[in-house]
Amino acid sequence: MGKIASERVKLKAKRTFIKKGTCSRTFFYILDREFGHPRDDEEKAIDPLAGGILQQGYQCGMLWGASMAVGAEALRKIENPGQATGLAILATQQLMLSFVNRTESIECEDITQCDFTNKKSFIKYMLKGKFVNCFKLAGKWAPEALDAAYEGLERDQKDLPQQSLSCASEVVRKMGGSEEEMLMVAGFAGGLGLSGSGCGALAAAVWKNALIHNRKETGKSANYDPNTDLTLKAFYEETDYEMQCDKICGQRFNSLEEHTEFVKKGGCKKLIGVLADTS
């Protein structure tokens, strides 16, 4: 990306962050418009993933938002949903590689040095002006995120498995989601890009429930509170308060094929059903 274009993207990211209010919506918004397919309702519903899934400190909201945008674009590039799912996961991995090169971590808590569930930690974060660092990061990573998204989506269709499954997509399917909505969350598989971090199926359910709520309320964003969120409560009851994908599954997935086989054999079937039932 040229220097002038890069500077424009940096400025746009900062302005969008200020206007939209969350890092997750900022990157969903920016990439959607880069691809030429705005999705206002879907973008608004990603607000609860800021702060690392309902402020739990896991994967940075910038990654969740960017992943959703490339997932939607994957389906526009490849009509076969099974192959598009694989492309979405691989493109998400490319985004994550770019992000780690910039930040050295994908985790919100590592980047912000803030526990958003702790009031004292959050107040300290605000009073010391550390939130400004997130605006700066958004500006710095935005042009790199666009480059990574395009690179990740360039994979030749013949190099993709005929069918890839995503645990996150399965949740949205059971919640009555459309094919496009299933692809939007496809990259969440295995803890976002098969990383093994915070549960992607949970993130998908949180997003889909927010989308359902927002549409019922004619576009008004849900006021979410991690302490009272019913999806998170049901999730914790099922996993005994474990959030990390690789610990819940008992493994970390090294390929599209491994994760697909896990889902095919009923891996996390009960958890997926529990999350789907929260809609």
Secondary structure, 3 states (H helix, E strand, C coil): CCHHHHHHHHHHHHHHHHHHCCHHHHHHHHHHHHHCCCCHHHHHCCHHHCCCCCCCCCECHHHHHHHHHHHHHHHHHCCCHHHHHHHHHHHHHHHHHHHHHHHCCCEHHHHHCCCCCCHHHHHHHHHCCCHHHHHHHHHHHHHHHHHHHHHHCCCCHHHCCCCCCCHHHHHHHHCCCCHHHHHHCHHHCCCCCCCCCECHHHHHHHHHHHHHHHHHCCCCCCCCCCCCCHHHHHHHHHHCCCCEHHHHHCCCCCCHHHHHHHHHCCCCHHHHHHHHCCC
